[in-house]
């Protein structure tokens, strides 16, 4: 699988390479994780410590 191969990304309807799409997915995951952490803190719950790579 070539990361530089261009594909038609259905959301933006423009050609993007697979590496860019993967970066968008990671950014989207980070966005939802931060929403979850914020909601936990608003409820007075200490969120679990982040364990990354």
For each residue, the residues with C-beta under 8 A, 3 or more apart:
1: 5 18
2: 5 18
3: 17 18 19 22
4: 17 18 19
5: 1 2 17 18
6: 15 16 17
7: 15 16 17 18 21
8: 13 14 15
9: 12 13 14 15 16 21
10: 13
11:
12: 9 16
13: 8 9 10
14: 8 9
15: 6 7 8 9
16: 6 7 9 12 20 21
17: 3 4 5 6 7 20 21
18: 1 2 3 4 5 7 21 22
19: 3 4 22 23
20: 16 17 23 24
21: 7 9 16 17 18 24 25
22: 3 18 19 25 26
23: 19 20 26 27
24: 20 21 27 28
25: 21 22 28 29
26: 22 23 29 30
27: 23 24 30 31
28: 24 25 31 32
29: 25 26 32 33
30: 26 27 33 34
31: 27 28 34 35
32: 28 29 35 36
33: 29 30 36 37
34: 30 31 37 38
35: 31 32 38 39
36: 32 33 39 40 47
37: 33 34 40 41 47
38: 34 35 41 42
39: 35 36 42 43
40: 36 37 43 45 46 47
41: 37 38 44 45 46 47
42: 38 39
43: 39 40
44: 41
45: 40 41
46: 40 41
47: 36 37 40 41
48:
49:
50:
51:
52:
53:
